[in-house]
Amino acid sequence: MAEEQGAEGAFEQLTNGADETPQAGIISQYVKDLSFENPNAPAVYQWQGQPQIAVDFNIGATQLNDEIHEVSLKIEVRSTFDGQTAFVVDLLYAGLVGMRNVPQEQVQPFLLAEAPRILFPFARQIVNHTVQDGGFPPLLLEPIDFGALFMQRMAQHLADQGGVTADEIGGEA
């Protein structure tokens, strides 16, 4: 059939069973580490007023083999009131990402922008439930634009390197 259309190479590709279609997705996700501290209980439940909430996060990616990477979100939430700690949540949430036939220039954007975007709602829910289970009001973390963060990081890296091309750090210009 493909030979009739003059695409002799296409016929050979179709019959050898090789699938060259780029594929990427989350295989599984899990909590690697979760810690909750409530150092001033029970006095903390008597405090009146609005606490200060500080949120820090970090994204990591580790290649496990040719087709599987682990992407991790490290989220730390610290609530303080008048210089005293109300609570601290430390979460390391991760997912296994399968990637096959993905062009090299698209690997890092997927691992550091798209995969965290997929994982974040689940990590956000775990933080919320942990805070509530600790006896505090619900805490819904604001959505994060991981794509914009990746682009900022890439631009900063380019500026720091003084003209390094985007291909050298795995992104597009």
N, CA, C and O of each residue as an XYZ file, in Angstrom:
692
protein
N       0.837     -1.185      0.000
C       0.000      0.000      0.000
C       0.876      1.241      0.000
O       0.699      2.112     -0.852
N       1.816      1.347      0.930
C       2.676      2.527      0.973
C       3.576      2.576     -0.255
O       3.922      3.657     -0.732
N       3.963      1.383     -0.778
C       4.803      1.376     -1.964
C       4.063      1.930     -3.164
O       4.672      2.571     -4.021
N       2.780      1.702     -3.244
C       1.999      2.225     -4.361
C       1.993      3.740     -4.362
O       1.863      4.358     -5.418
N       2.132      4.347     -3.192
C       2.133      5.799     -3.088
C       3.525      6.365     -3.298
O       3.715      7.579     -3.220
N       4.519      5.493     -3.567
C       5.866      5.966     -3.820
C       6.674      6.219     -2.564
O       7.739      6.833     -2.640
N       6.209      5.771     -1.423
C       6.927      5.981     -0.167
C       7.512      4.654      0.274
O       7.026      4.033      1.220
N       8.563      4.219     -0.419
C       9.149      2.904     -0.126
C       9.680      2.843      1.300
O       9.522      1.820      1.967
N      10.306      3.916      1.783
C      10.822      3.950      3.147
C       9.699      3.897      4.171
O       9.861      3.290      5.230
N       8.571      4.517      3.878
C       7.447      4.525      4.805
C       6.892      3.117      4.980
O       6.515      2.729      6.086
N       6.842      2.348      3.885
C       6.342      0.980      3.981
C       7.254      0.150      4.878
O       6.783     -0.633      5.702
N       8.542      0.325      4.712
C       9.494     -0.427      5.521
C       9.349     -0.049      6.995
O       9.413     -0.924      7.858
N       9.157      1.236      7.300
C       8.983      1.674      8.680
C       7.734      1.069      9.302
O       7.754      0.650     10.459
N       6.656      1.022      8.546
C       5.404      0.513      9.085
C       5.465     -0.985      9.353
O       4.821     -1.471     10.283
N       6.219     -1.714      8.563
C       6.235     -3.161      8.728
C       7.248     -3.639      9.753
O       7.168     -4.791     10.178
N       8.203     -2.803     10.175
C       9.196     -3.282     11.130
C       8.701     -3.208     12.576
O       9.389     -3.688     13.476
N       7.538     -2.625     12.821
C       6.937     -2.590     14.146
C       7.479     -1.519     15.069
O       7.038     -1.417     16.214
N       8.414     -0.728     14.607
C       8.980      0.318     15.460
C       8.027      1.501     15.533
O       7.560      2.003     14.511
N       7.751      1.932     16.733
C       6.893      3.103     16.933
C       7.792      4.280     17.261
O       8.428      4.301     18.315
N       7.853      5.249     16.380
C       8.718      6.413     16.555
C       7.946      7.635     17.042
O       8.496      8.735     17.077
N       6.691      7.461     17.416
C       5.871      8.569     17.889
C       6.360      9.028     19.257
O       6.529      8.200     20.152
N       6.595     10.342     19.445
C       6.991     10.824     20.776
C       5.876     10.562     21.796
O       4.699     10.812     21.536
N       6.279     10.056     22.946
C       5.326      9.774     24.021
C       5.922     10.218     25.339
O       7.104      9.991     25.596
N       5.117     10.850     26.176
C       5.549     11.256     27.507
C       4.333     11.279     28.417
O       3.250     11.697     28.008
N       4.511     10.833     29.638
C       3.400     10.856     30.585
C       3.825     10.398     31.962
O       4.920      9.868     32.150
N       2.947     10.610     32.915
C       3.182     10.222     34.301
C       2.838      8.739     34.451
O       1.729      8.317     34.123
N       3.784      7.963     34.943
C       3.567      6.531     35.174
C       2.945      6.318     36.547
O       1.966      5.584     36.684
N       3.511      6.960     37.559
C       2.959      6.880     38.918
C       3.427      8.108     39.688
O       4.344      8.813     39.268
N       2.778      8.350     40.823
C       3.146      9.464     41.686
C       3.012      9.022     43.128
O       2.220      8.140     43.459
N       3.820      9.666     43.994
C       3.908      9.172     45.365
C       4.517     10.223     46.288
O       5.191     11.152     45.845
N       4.261     10.051     47.582
C       4.884     10.863     48.617
C       6.204     10.184     48.964
O       6.219      9.013     49.341
N       7.312     10.914     48.838
C       8.622     10.388     49.241
C       8.907     10.742     50.689
O       9.500      9.952     51.423
N       8.482     11.938     51.100
C       8.736     12.375     52.471
C       7.672     13.391     52.847
O       7.338     14.271     52.054
N       7.143     13.271     54.052
C       6.140     14.205     54.547
C       6.386     14.415     56.036
O       6.484     13.464     56.812
N       6.484     15.685     56.410
C       6.706     16.028     57.807
C       5.772     17.166     58.184
O       5.591     18.114     57.420
N       5.181     17.064     59.370
C       4.339     18.132     59.905
C       4.791     18.415     61.322
O       4.910     17.502     62.138
N       5.042     19.678     61.613
C       5.450     20.084     62.960
C       4.457     21.109     63.480
O       4.050     22.023     62.762
N       4.078     20.946     64.724
C       3.175     21.851     65.421
C       3.802     22.105     66.792
O       3.285     21.643     67.808
N       4.931     22.850     66.819
C       5.736     22.939     68.042
C       5.095     23.704     69.196
O       5.528     23.546     70.337
N       4.090     24.518     68.944
C       3.500     25.320     70.016
C       2.093     24.869     70.395
O       1.326     25.638     70.974
N       1.758     23.626     70.071
C       0.463     23.089     70.490
C       0.510     22.834     71.993
O       1.563     22.428     72.486
N      -0.517     23.037     72.717
C      -1.844     23.476     72.321
C      -2.027     24.995     72.332
O      -3.088     25.490     71.952
N      -1.005     25.737     72.763
C      -1.152     27.202     72.868
C      -1.473     27.851     71.524
O      -2.160     28.872     71.479
N      -0.983     27.269     70.429
C      -1.183     27.846     69.103
C      -2.673     28.010     68.776
O      -3.042     28.905     68.017
N      -3.518     27.163     69.337
C      -4.952     27.217     69.031
C      -5.655     28.369     69.752
O      -6.832     28.638     69.507
N      -4.938     29.033     70.626
C      -5.482     30.197     71.337
C      -5.073     31.514     70.670
O      -5.639     32.564     70.976
N      -4.111     31.465     69.776
C      -3.596     32.684     69.157
C      -4.677     33.355     68.331
O      -5.434     32.695     67.619
N      -4.739     34.678     68.435
C      -5.714     35.459     67.673
C      -4.972     36.276     66.613
O      -3.902     36.822     66.882
N      -5.532     36.356     65.434
C      -4.917     37.148     64.378
C      -4.518     36.298     63.185
O      -4.662     35.076     63.175
N      -4.017     36.988     62.195
C      -3.663     36.340     60.935
C      -2.181     35.945     60.946
O      -1.323     36.803     61.156
N      -1.867     34.681     60.727
C      -0.464     34.265     60.694
C       0.204     34.652     59.364
O      -0.470     34.935     58.373
N       1.510     34.655     59.369
C       2.286     34.834     58.144
C       2.545     33.445     57.564
O       2.949     32.528     58.279
N       2.312     33.304     56.278
C       2.536     32.023     55.614
C       3.653     32.223     54.588
O       3.566     33.102     53.731
N       4.694     31.407     54.681
C       5.791     31.426     53.706
C       5.831     30.075     53.006
O       5.805     29.029     53.654
N       5.893     30.104     51.682
C       5.928     28.878     50.889
C       7.187     28.894     50.031
O       7.444     29.849     49.298
N       7.959     27.830     50.136
C       9.135     27.629     49.284
C       8.951     26.323     48.539
O       8.419     25.357     49.085
N       9.392     26.296     47.293
C       9.327     25.046     46.553
C      10.526     24.921     45.640
O      11.160     25.909     45.267
N      10.819     23.687     45.293
C      11.927     23.376     44.428
C      11.520     22.211     43.537
O      10.746     21.346     43.947
N      12.040     22.193     42.331
C      11.735     21.134     41.371
C      13.028     20.410     41.045
O      14.059     21.037     40.804
N      12.965     19.093     41.040
C      14.125     18.301     40.669
C      13.736     17.222     39.687
O      12.591     16.772     39.660
N      14.699     16.807     38.875
C      14.467     15.713     37.924
C      15.711     14.842     37.882
O      16.832     15.340     37.778
N      15.499     13.542     37.963
C      16.588     12.575     37.930
C      16.274     11.523     36.877
O      15.172     10.975     36.848
N      17.232     11.245     36.025
C      17.031     10.211     35.014
C      17.334      8.859     35.645
O      18.422      8.651     36.180
N      16.370      7.936     35.584
C      16.534      6.609     36.168
C      17.027      5.598     35.145
O      17.822      4.716     35.468
N      16.552      5.728     33.909
C      17.057      4.929     32.788
C      16.727      5.681     31.496
O      16.322      6.843     31.546
N      16.893      5.038     30.356
C      16.701      5.732     29.078
C      15.303      6.307     28.904
O      15.138      7.317     28.219
N      14.299      5.691     29.504
C      12.925      6.109     29.267
C      12.196      6.597     30.515
O      11.055      7.046     30.408
N      12.808      6.526     31.681
C      12.100      6.900     32.909
C      12.904      7.917     33.706
O      14.104      7.757     33.929
N      12.205      8.968     34.128
C      12.769     10.010     34.982
C      11.895     10.125     36.231
O      10.705      9.809     36.205
N      12.505     10.581     37.317
C      11.731     10.916     38.500
C      11.733     12.437     38.619
O      12.789     13.071     38.635
N      10.534     13.012     38.702
C      10.380     14.451     38.901
C       9.869     14.644     40.320
O       8.912     13.990     40.737
N      10.515     15.552     41.066
C      10.102     15.760     42.456
C       9.786     17.225     42.721
O      10.439     18.131     42.202
N       8.771     17.424     43.540
C       8.392     18.750     44.017
C       8.671     18.780     45.513
O       8.103     17.994     46.271
N       9.533     19.675     45.931
C       9.816     19.871     47.355
C       9.076     21.129     47.767
O       9.358     22.216     47.263
N       8.130     20.982     48.680
C       7.319     22.113     49.126
C       7.463     22.251     50.637
O       7.255     21.298     51.388
N       7.822     23.454     51.065
C       7.880     23.744     52.495
C       6.943     24.909     52.773
O       7.041     25.964     52.146
N       6.036     24.706     53.719
C       5.111     25.754     54.139
C       5.376     26.026     55.615
O       5.363     25.111     56.439
N       5.615     27.292     55.936
C       5.895     27.684     57.315
C       4.894     28.779     57.707
O       4.773     29.797     57.026
N       4.181     28.550     58.814
C       3.232     29.518     59.342
C       3.773     30.051     60.664
O       4.090     29.292     61.579
N       3.871     31.385     60.740
C       4.368     32.005     61.969
C       3.403     33.096     62.411
O       2.663     33.669     61.611
N       3.438     33.361     63.710
C       2.624     34.422     64.284
C       3.438     35.063     65.396
O       3.856     34.387     66.336
N       3.659     36.347     65.291
C       4.465     37.086     66.276
C       5.808     36.411     66.547
O       6.245     36.308     67.694
N       6.451     35.957     65.481
C       7.773     35.352     65.624
C       7.790     33.922     66.104
O       8.860     33.329     66.240
N       6.633     33.356     66.365
C       6.559     31.970     66.817
C       5.989     31.097     65.696
O       5.156     31.536     64.904
N       6.454     29.869     65.655
C       6.010     28.941     64.619
C       4.666     28.334     64.985
O       4.498     27.755     66.058
N       3.720     28.477     64.082
C       2.421     27.812     64.256
C       2.523     26.379     63.739
O       2.189     25.429     64.447
N       2.992     26.231     62.488
C       3.208     24.903     61.928
C       4.203     24.973     60.787
O       4.455     26.035     60.218
N       4.768     23.801     60.465
C       5.658     23.641     59.323
C       5.266     22.350     58.617
O       5.129     21.304     59.251
N       5.089     22.428     57.317
C       4.846     21.245     56.495
C       5.987     21.139     55.495
O       6.279     22.092     54.772
N       6.632     19.976     55.457
C       7.645     19.665     54.454
C       7.137     18.471     53.661
O       6.869     17.405     54.215
N       7.012     18.669     52.359
C       6.537     17.593     51.495
C       7.506     17.414     50.340
O       7.889     18.380     49.680
N       7.900     16.172     50.101
C       8.638     15.806     48.899
C       7.732     14.854     48.139
O       7.559     13.694     48.515
N       7.156     15.373     47.059
C       6.190     14.618     46.257
C       6.837     14.354     44.908
O       7.438     15.251     44.317
N       6.716     13.135     44.424
C       7.419     12.780     43.191
C       6.534     11.969     42.261
O       5.501     11.426     42.653
N       6.974     11.910     41.029
C       6.292     11.106     40.024
C       7.302     10.496     39.078
O       8.341     11.085     38.781
N       6.979      9.306     38.612
C       7.789      8.678     37.574
C       7.236      9.108     36.234
O       6.038      8.991     35.976
N       8.116      9.607     35.383
C       7.732     10.114     34.072
C       8.361      9.215     33.019
O       9.576      9.019     32.995
N       7.521      8.676     32.156
C       8.009      7.878     31.036
C       8.103      8.751     29.802
O       7.191      9.518     29.494
N       9.229      8.623     29.096
C       9.439      9.406     27.878
C      10.088      8.499     26.832
O      11.077      7.818     27.101
N       9.505      8.510     25.638
C      10.037      7.707     24.539
C       9.960      8.535     23.266
O       8.931      9.137     22.961
N      11.061      8.556     22.530
C      11.130      9.246     21.231
C      10.861     10.746     21.338
O      10.382     11.360     20.384
N      11.162     11.332     22.481
C      10.965     12.771     22.671
C      12.239     13.479     22.232
O      13.325     13.127     22.692
N      12.128     14.466     21.357
C      13.323     15.208     20.931
C      14.043     15.810     22.141
O      13.407     16.295     23.076
N      15.365     15.773     22.109
C      16.175     16.211     23.248
C      15.825     17.619     23.717
O      15.828     17.885     24.918
N      15.523     18.522     22.788
C      15.220     19.900     23.178
C      13.883     20.032     23.911
O      13.589     21.088     24.471
N      13.070     18.970     23.912
C      11.790     19.009     24.611
C      11.796     18.250     25.940
O      10.811     18.287     26.678
N      12.895     17.565     26.247
C      12.967     16.765     27.476
C      12.914     17.654     28.719
O      12.057     17.462     29.581
N      13.823     18.624     28.816
C      13.831     19.478     30.008
C      12.552     20.285     30.162
O      12.033     20.360     31.275
N      12.011     20.894     29.105
C      10.739     21.603     29.305
C       9.633     20.687     29.839
O       8.811     21.113     30.651
N       9.613     19.435     29.385
C       8.587     18.532     29.898
C       8.853     18.198     31.365
O       7.940     18.239     32.189
N      10.111     17.866     31.690
C      10.438     17.445     33.050
C      10.333     18.575     34.069
O       9.956     18.337     35.217
N      10.661     19.806     33.663
C      10.720     20.900     34.630
C       9.547     21.871     34.546
O       9.449     22.792     35.357
N       8.660     21.675     33.577
C       7.486     22.553     33.469
C       6.185     21.748     33.409
O       5.293     21.944     34.235
N       6.079     20.854     32.445
C       4.817     20.132     32.256
C       4.574     19.085     33.348
O       3.475     19.020     33.899
N       5.569     18.276     33.664
C       5.380     17.252     34.702
C       5.053     17.882     36.066
O       4.139     17.405     36.739
N       5.767     18.940     36.501
C       5.376     19.577     37.764
C       3.959     20.152     37.727
O       3.254     20.138     38.736
N       3.545     20.657     36.566
C       2.178     21.171     36.435
C       1.168     20.053     36.683
O       0.127     20.281     37.299
N       1.468     18.864     36.212
C       0.572     17.716     36.399
C       0.594     17.249     37.855
O      -0.452     16.906     38.406
N       1.764     17.233     38.477
C       1.910     16.731     39.847
C       1.400     17.699     40.913
O       0.908     17.268     41.956
N       1.513     19.004     40.658
C       1.234     20.001     41.688
C      -0.151     19.905     42.325
O      -0.236     20.004     43.549
N      -1.233     19.721     41.584
C      -2.545     19.655     42.257
C      -2.627     18.557     43.323
O      -3.310     18.725     44.332
N      -1.942     17.451     43.105
C      -1.960     16.360     44.080
C      -1.134     16.734     45.307
O      -1.542     16.467     46.437
N       0.027     17.351     45.088
C       0.860     17.817     46.202
C       0.117     18.897     46.990
O       0.160     18.915     48.220
N      -0.548     19.776     46.292
C      -1.320     20.858     46.921
C      -2.398     20.277     47.839
O      -2.626     20.784     48.937
N      -3.048     19.223     47.384
C      -4.101     18.583     48.176
C      -3.510     17.933     49.434
O      -4.112     17.990     50.506
N      -2.348     17.324     49.300
C      -1.704     16.686     50.456
C      -1.345     17.741     51.498
O      -1.568     17.532     52.691
N      -0.790     18.872     51.059
C      -0.461     19.958     51.996
C      -1.729     20.437     52.700
O      -1.739     20.598     53.920
N      -2.784     20.662     51.945
C      -4.047     21.133     52.520
C      -4.573     20.160     53.576
O      -4.930     20.576     54.678
N      -4.623     18.878     53.247
C      -5.138     17.876     54.195
C      -4.244     17.768     55.430
O      -4.738     17.602     56.545
N      -2.926     17.862     55.230
C      -2.002     17.771     56.358
C      -2.213     18.932     57.324
O      -2.246     18.736     58.539
N      -2.355     20.132     56.786
C      -2.589     21.314     57.631
C      -3.914     21.174     58.377
O      -3.988     21.455     59.573
N      -4.954     20.740     57.674
C      -6.258     20.553     58.331
C      -6.201     19.456     59.389
O      -6.774     19.601     60.469
N      -5.506     18.354     59.080
C      -5.377     17.270     60.049
C      -4.582     17.709     61.275
O      -4.693     17.100     62.339
N      -3.779     18.765     61.129
C      -3.039     19.324     62.256
C      -3.872     20.271     63.094
O      -3.383     20.820     64.082
N      -5.131     20.470     62.710
C      -6.029     21.305     63.496
C      -6.099     22.760     63.054
O      -6.584     23.611     63.799
N      -5.625     23.051     61.861
C      -5.615     24.428     61.353
C      -6.632     24.579     60.226
O      -7.084     23.585     59.657
N      -6.992     25.816     59.905
C      -7.925     26.043     58.787
C      -7.317     25.568     57.461
O      -6.098     25.434     57.353
N      -8.160     25.315     56.456
C      -7.662     24.865     55.152
C      -6.607     25.826     54.590
O      -6.682     27.040     54.782
N      -5.643     25.260     53.903
C      -4.590     26.051     53.265
C      -4.462     25.591     51.822
O      -3.862     24.551     51.552
N      -5.021     26.359     50.894
C      -4.915     26.045     49.470
C      -3.798     26.889     48.875
O      -3.904     28.112     48.792
N      -2.740     26.229     48.468
C      -1.629     26.925     47.835
C      -2.084     27.503     46.501
O      -2.882     26.895     45.787
N      -1.570     28.678     46.177
C      -1.896     29.312     44.901
C      -1.339     28.481     43.748
O      -0.273     27.878     43.879
N      -2.050     28.444     42.622
C      -1.508     27.749     41.447
C      -0.176     28.372     41.030
O       0.059     29.564     41.229
N       0.686     27.546     40.451
C       2.009     27.980     40.023
C       2.110     27.796     38.513
O       1.717     26.758     37.980
N       2.634     28.800     37.831
C       2.860     28.717     36.392
C       4.253     28.142     36.153
O       5.224     28.885     36.011
N       4.344     26.818     36.109
C       5.633     26.159     35.962
C       6.276     26.453     34.611
O       7.502     26.482     34.507
N       5.473     26.670     33.580
C       6.023     27.027     32.272
C       6.753     28.350     32.325
O       7.858     28.473     31.797
N       6.149     29.337     32.955
C       6.784     30.656     33.073
C       8.038     30.570     33.944
O       9.040     31.220     33.648
N       7.990     29.771     35.016
C       9.169     29.609     35.862
C      10.314     28.960     35.095
O      11.472     29.351     35.244
N       9.983     27.965     34.272
C      11.008     27.313     33.465
C      11.641     28.313     32.500
O      12.862     28.343     32.343
N      10.814     29.124     31.857
C      11.334     30.113     30.914
C      12.209     31.143     31.638
O      13.240     31.547     31.100
N      11.828     31.573     32.830
C      12.646     32.506     33.606
C      13.983     31.877     33.972
O      15.035     32.509     33.871
N      13.919     30.628     34.397
C      15.145     29.920     34.765
C      16.069     29.788     33.568
O      17.279     29.985     33.685
N      15.505     29.456     32.423
C      16.300     29.312     31.207
C      16.919     30.648     30.807
O      18.093     30.698     30.440
N      16.148     31.725     30.875
C      16.661     33.053     30.532
C      17.769     33.462     31.492
O      18.776     34.032     31.071
N      17.592     33.175     32.780
C      18.626     33.500     33.763
C      19.892     32.700     33.498
O      21.000     33.229     33.586
N      19.724     31.431     33.175
C      20.869     30.578     32.884
C      21.625     31.107     31.662
O      22.855     31.146     31.658
N      20.896     31.506     30.646
C      21.528     32.071     29.451
C      22.282     33.349     29.787
O      23.398     33.555     29.309
N      21.691     34.198     30.595
C      22.346     35.446     30.980
C      23.599     35.170     31.816
O      24.628     35.820     31.632
N      23.509     34.211     32.729
C      24.654     33.862     33.574
C      25.806     33.274     32.763
O      26.976     33.476     33.088
N      25.458     32.544     31.703
C      26.471     31.892     30.882
C      27.026     32.802     29.788
O      27.982     32.439     29.103
N      26.438     33.963     29.624
C      26.935     34.926     28.653
C      26.894     34.438     27.227
O      27.918     34.379     26.547
N      25.711     34.090     26.781
C      25.565     33.728     25.379
C      25.486     32.248     25.094
O      25.546     31.850     23.931
N      25.354     31.418     26.110
C      25.165     29.991     25.886
C      23.855     29.808     25.136
O      22.866     30.478     25.434
N      23.846     28.911     24.175
C      22.631     28.719     23.391
C      21.613     27.913     24.183
O      21.970     27.165     25.094
N      20.357     28.069     23.832
C      19.280     27.350     24.507
C      19.443     25.849     24.325
O      19.085     25.083     25.220
N      19.985     25.403     23.169
C      20.184     23.979     22.924
C      21.147     23.367     23.951
O      21.028     22.189     24.286
N      22.092     24.160     24.446
C      23.065     23.651     25.395
C      22.468     23.400     26.770
O      23.048     22.657     27.562
N      21.320     24.002     27.074
C      20.670     23.724     28.362
C      19.366     22.963     28.177
O      18.606     22.785     29.129
N      19.108     22.517     26.963
C      17.954     21.659     26.747
C      16.648     22.396     26.501
O      15.579     21.812     26.680
N      16.699     23.639     26.101
C      15.464     24.381     25.845
C      15.485     25.002     24.482
O      16.401     24.775     23.692
N      14.471     25.788     24.208
C      14.376     26.482     22.941
C      14.567     27.966     23.198
O      14.226     28.471     24.268
N      15.114     28.661     22.209
C      15.338     30.113     22.351
C      14.044     30.856     22.283
O      14.030     32.083     22.383
